[in-house]
Amino acid sequence: IYSLAEMFVFPSVYEGFGLPVIEAMSCGVPVVTGRVPALNEVTGAAVELVDPLDAVSLGAALVRLAEGPDRRAWLSAAGLARARQFSWSRAARETLN
């Protein structure tokens, strides 16, 4: 389902780790998400961060991506690269350590 999307919009005000965001990025889908510490740390610069409580900011980000194929392509590539840094085997190794 993620792979069919033009963008993934997840304006979360709180997220423990951000699995839906990582899943979307690993499918090459540009992501718009809330500017909250956990998501900011997980995603780096590979997503469009917005204030999740500011409808104008969120709307502007959606329009920017809808009208910007170059920005969508850049976010897609950056998201794929960032998502590759996460894996279940890495999580298991770090937990064991």
C-alpha positions in Angstrom: 0.0 0.0 0.0 2.8 2.4 0.9 4.4 1.9 -2.6 1.3 3.1 -4.3 1.2 6.4 -2.4 2.4 9.7 -3.8 3.3 10.7 -0.3 2.8 9.5 3.3 1.4 12.0 5.7 1.8 11.2 9.4 1.4 14.4 11.4 2.0 12.7 14.8 2.3 14.7 17.9 4.0 11.8 19.7 5.6 8.7 18.4 7.8 6.2 20.2 10.0 5.2 17.3 8.1 5.8 14.1 7.7 2.4 12.4 5.1 3.7 10.0 7.4 6.4 8.9 10.4 4.0 8.4 8.1 1.6 6.5 7.0 4.3 4.1 10.6 5.6 3.6 11.8 2.0 2.9 9.2 1.9 0.1 10.6 5.1 -1.4 7.6 7.2 -0.5 8.2 10.8 0.4 7.1 11.5 4.0 5.5 14.5 5.8 5.5 14.0 9.5 5.3 15.9 12.8 8.3 17.7 14.1 8.6 15.8 17.4 11.9 14.7 18.9 11.6 10.9 18.3 10.6 11.3 14.6 13.2 14.0 14.0 15.9 11.7 15.4 14.8 8.7 13.4 14.3 10.4 10.1 17.1 13.0 10.0 16.7 15.2 7.0 14.9 12.5 4.9 11.4 13.8 5.5 9.4 17.0 5.4 9.0 18.0 9.1 6.0 20.2 10.1 4.4 21.4 13.2 1.6 18.8 13.6 -0.7 21.3 15.3 -0.4 24.0 12.6 -2.8 23.3 9.8 -1.3 26.0 7.6 2.2 24.5 7.9 0.9 21.1 7.2 -1.1 22.3 4.2 1.9 24.2 2.8 4.0 21.1 3.0 1.4 19.0 1.2 1.1 21.6 -1.6 4.9 21.9 -1.8 5.3 18.1 -2.3 2.2 17.8 -4.6 3.6 20.5 -6.9 7.3 19.6 -6.5 8.3 16.4 -8.3 12.0 17.2 -7.7 11.5 17.5 -4.0 9.5 14.3 -3.9 12.2 12.5 -5.8 14.9 13.8 -3.4 12.9 12.8 -0.3 12.2 9.4 -1.8 16.0 8.8 -2.3 16.9 10.2 1.0 14.2 8.2 2.8 15.4 4.9 1.1 19.0 5.6 2.2 17.9 6.5 5.8 15.6 3.5 6.1 18.5 1.2 5.2 20.2 2.2 8.4 17.5 0.3 10.4 17.0 -3.5 10.5 15.6 -6.0 12.9 19.0 -7.8 13.0 20.7 -4.5 14.1 18.0 -3.9 16.7 18.6 -7.4 18.1 22.4 -7.0 18.2 22.2 -3.6 19.9 19.6 -5.0 22.4 21.9 -8.0 23.2 24.9 -5.7 23.7 
